[in-house]
Amino acid sequence: MGNKKDIKVVIAVPSSDASGMNVLTAQCIGAAIIEAGGLVIDFIVRRSCDIVSNRTWLVNKAIEAGGTHILFVDCDMLFPSGVIQKMLAHKKEIIGVEYCARTFPIKEVFEPLVERKKNEIYKAKFTGMGLMLIDLSIFRDPKFGVDAEGKHTPWFSFGRDSQGNLAMGEDAWFNFMARDSGYDTWIDPTIQMYHLGEYGYCLPTSKTDV
């Protein structure tokens, strides 16, 4: 990954037209920037109802800014301040966290690819991009986003079934496309996170020390 002085993280927040950033999320981002000690070079927000174009635009802007990594943060997340250093320390191209949707009963938005480990990172079939660190070098890889027939596919998109119903979100699409290009998605289960809404939605094992 390179030395610490070579790392340049861009924090990227996609936001819909209908909502702004939760004040607690803004506080978490501010605390993470301070604790990262100079690793963060930019903090970009893109507001649009199109999440796919949001994420694509944010990646391109992070590359233009000279970033080495992009940290996607959804505008309704609560997480610990040391998350940037912790995720970087794993030296993985793609690393996310375990979290759940804003629903009852609790619904996980990740799926392990191997046996799930409680205190160790593990490979995932996919995980949501509510909090995900990505090495920007993968977007410069000529084979990234190229299918088996040699056709280029978008970095982010929606998967739909034969009836046109949504079958896959843009985050799962990215995870599957990345794996087809040779890049695994990893999860750090020790990073506790809440999905903010009417309640603080979290997995049953989550603690309240964020």
C-alpha positions as CSV (number, residue, x, y, z in Angstrom):
1,M,0.0,0.0,0.0
2,G,2.9,2.3,0.6
3,N,4.1,4.4,3.5
4,K,1.7,6.4,5.6
5,K,3.0,9.6,4.1
6,D,2.0,8.3,0.7
7,I,-1.7,7.6,1.6
8,K,-4.2,10.2,0.7
9,V,-7.8,9.5,1.6
10,V,-10.8,11.2,0.1
11,I,-14.0,10.9,2.1
12,A,-17.0,10.7,-0.3
13,V,-20.7,11.1,0.8
14,P,-23.5,10.4,-1.7
15,S,-26.7,12.1,-0.7
16,S,-30.2,12.0,-2.2
17,D,-32.1,15.2,-3.1
18,A,-34.7,14.3,-0.4
19,S,-32.3,14.2,2.5
20,G,-29.2,15.9,3.9
21,M,-26.5,14.5,6.1
22,N,-27.4,13.4,9.6
23,V,-25.7,15.7,12.1
24,L,-24.3,12.7,14.0
25,T,-22.7,11.4,10.7
26,A,-21.1,14.8,10.1
27,Q,-19.7,14.6,13.7
28,C,-18.3,11.1,13.1
29,I,-16.7,12.2,9.8
30,G,-15.1,15.3,11.5
31,A,-13.8,13.2,14.4
32,A,-12.4,10.6,11.9
33,I,-10.6,13.4,9.9
34,I,-9.0,14.8,13.1
35,E,-7.9,11.4,14.4
36,A,-6.5,10.4,11.0
37,G,-3.8,13.0,11.4
38,G,-3.4,14.4,7.9
39,L,-4.3,11.3,5.9
40,V,-7.5,12.9,4.6
41,I,-7.0,15.3,1.8
42,D,-10.6,16.0,0.7
43,F,-14.2,15.6,1.8
44,I,-16.7,15.6,-1.1
45,V,-20.4,15.4,-1.0
46,R,-22.5,14.8,-4.1
47,R,-26.2,15.5,-3.9
48,S,-28.5,13.8,-6.5
49,C,-31.4,11.4,-6.5
50,D,-29.3,9.0,-8.7
51,I,-27.0,7.0,-6.4
52,V,-25.2,5.3,-9.3
53,S,-24.1,8.6,-10.9
54,N,-23.3,9.9,-7.3
55,R,-20.8,7.1,-6.6
56,T,-19.3,7.2,-10.1
57,W,-18.9,11.0,-9.9
58,L,-17.3,10.8,-6.4
59,V,-14.8,8.2,-7.6
60,N,-13.7,10.3,-10.5
61,K,-13.4,13.4,-8.3
62,A,-11.3,11.5,-5.8
63,I,-9.0,10.4,-8.5
64,E,-8.7,14.0,-9.8
65,A,-7.9,15.2,-6.3
66,G,-4.9,12.9,-6.2
67,G,-6.3,10.4,-3.7
68,T,-5.0,6.9,-3.1
69,H,-8.1,5.8,-1.4
70,I,-11.8,6.7,-1.3
71,L,-13.8,6.2,1.9
72,F,-17.5,6.0,1.0
73,V,-19.7,7.1,3.9
74,D,-23.5,7.2,3.6
75,C,-25.2,10.2,5.1
76,D,-26.9,8.2,7.9
77,M,-24.1,6.3,9.6
78,L,-22.6,6.3,13.1
79,F,-19.1,4.9,13.4
80,P,-16.0,5.2,15.6
81,S,-13.4,7.9,15.0
82,G,-10.4,5.6,14.4
83,V,-12.0,3.9,11.5
84,I,-9.7,5.2,8.7
85,Q,-6.5,4.0,10.3
86,K,-8.1,0.7,11.2
87,M,-9.3,0.0,7.7
88,L,-6.1,1.1,6.1
89,A,-4.1,-1.2,8.4
90,H,-5.6,-4.3,6.7
91,K,-4.0,-3.3,3.3
92,K,-6.9,-4.6,1.3
93,E,-8.2,-3.1,-2.0
94,I,-11.8,-3.2,-0.8
95,I,-12.9,-3.4,2.9
96,G,-16.2,-2.7,4.4
97,V,-18.1,-3.4,7.6
98,E,-21.0,-5.4,8.9
99,Y,-24.2,-3.4,9.3
100,C,-28.0,-3.7,8.8
101,A,-30.8,-2.0,6.9
102,R,-33.1,0.5,8.7
103,T,-35.8,-2.1,9.2
104,F,-37.3,-4.4,11.8
105,P,-36.7,-7.2,12.1
106,I,-33.0,-6.6,11.6
107,K,-31.8,-7.4,8.1
108,E,-28.1,-7.7,7.3
109,V,-26.8,-5.9,4.2
110,F,-23.8,-8.2,3.8
111,E,-23.2,-11.8,2.9
112,P,-20.0,-13.7,3.9
113,L,-18.2,-15.6,1.1
114,V,-16.4,-17.8,3.7
115,E,-17.0,-18.8,7.3
116,R,-17.8,-15.6,9.2
117,K,-15.2,-14.8,11.9
118,K,-16.1,-12.7,15.0
119,N,-12.8,-10.9,15.5
120,E,-11.0,-11.3,12.1
121,I,-11.5,-9.8,8.7
122,Y,-13.1,-12.2,6.2
123,K,-14.1,-12.3,2.5
124,A,-17.6,-11.3,1.7
125,K,-19.8,-12.0,-1.3
126,F,-20.9,-8.5,-0.9
127,T,-21.5,-5.7,1.6
128,G,-23.2,-2.4,1.6
129,M,-21.2,0.7,0.9
130,G,-22.5,2.6,3.9
131,L,-18.9,2.6,5.1
132,M,-16.3,1.2,2.7
133,L,-12.7,2.0,1.9
134,I,-11.5,1.4,-1.6
135,D,-8.0,1.6,-3.1
136,L,-8.4,3.9,-6.1
137,S,-5.7,2.1,-8.0
138,I,-8.3,-0.6,-8.9
139,F,-10.2,1.9,-11.1
140,R,-7.1,2.4,-13.2
141,D,-6.7,-1.3,-13.7
142,P,-7.4,-2.1,-17.4
143,K,-9.2,-5.3,-16.5
144,F,-11.4,-3.7,-13.9
145,G,-15.0,-3.6,-15.1
146,V,-14.4,-5.9,-18.1
147,D,-16.6,-9.0,-18.4
148,A,-15.7,-12.4,-19.7
149,E,-16.6,-11.3,-23.2
150,G,-14.3,-8.3,-23.0
151,K,-17.1,-5.8,-22.7
152,H,-16.8,-2.9,-20.3
153,T,-19.4,-2.7,-17.5
154,P,-20.1,0.3,-15.3
155,W,-18.5,0.4,-11.9
156,F,-21.9,0.9,-10.2
157,S,-25.3,-0.1,-11.5
158,F,-28.6,-1.8,-10.6
159,G,-29.4,-5.4,-11.3
160,R,-33.0,-6.2,-12.3
161,D,-34.9,-9.4,-12.9
162,S,-36.9,-10.3,-16.0
163,Q,-39.8,-8.3,-14.8
164,G,-37.8,-5.2,-14.2
165,N,-37.8,-5.5,-10.5
166,L,-34.7,-4.4,-8.5
167,A,-32.7,-7.5,-7.8
168,M,-29.3,-6.0,-6.9
169,G,-28.3,-2.7,-5.4
170,E,-25.4,-0.6,-6.8
171,D,-23.1,-1.6,-3.9
172,A,-23.6,-5.4,-4.5
173,W,-23.1,-4.8,-8.2
174,F,-19.7,-3.2,-7.5
175,N,-18.7,-6.1,-5.2
176,F,-19.6,-8.7,-7.8
177,M,-18.0,-6.8,-10.6
178,A,-14.8,-6.3,-8.6
179,R,-14.6,-10.0,-7.8
180,D,-15.0,-10.8,-11.4
181,S,-12.0,-8.5,-12.0
182,G,-9.9,-10.3,-9.4
183,Y,-10.5,-8.0,-6.4
184,D,-12.0,-9.5,-3.2
185,T,-14.3,-7.6,-0.8
186,W,-13.3,-7.9,2.8
187,I,-15.2,-7.1,6.0
188,D,-13.8,-6.0,9.4
189,P,-16.4,-7.3,11.9
190,T,-14.8,-5.4,14.8
191,I,-15.9,-2.0,13.5
192,Q,-19.2,-1.3,15.2
193,M,-21.6,0.9,13.2
194,Y,-25.2,2.1,13.5
195,H,-27.5,2.9,10.6
196,L,-29.3,6.0,11.7
197,G,-33.0,6.6,11.2
198,E,-36.0,6.7,13.6
199,Y,-33.8,4.4,15.7
200,G,-30.1,3.5,15.7
201,Y,-30.3,0.2,13.8
202,C,-27.5,-2.1,14.6
203,L,-26.6,-5.8,14.7
204,P,-27.4,-7.6,17.9
205,T,-23.7,-8.0,18.7
206,S,-23.0,-4.2,18.4
207,K,-21.9,-2.2,21.3
208,T,-22.8,1.4,22.2
209,D,-19.2,2.8,22.4
210,V,-19.1,4.6,19.1
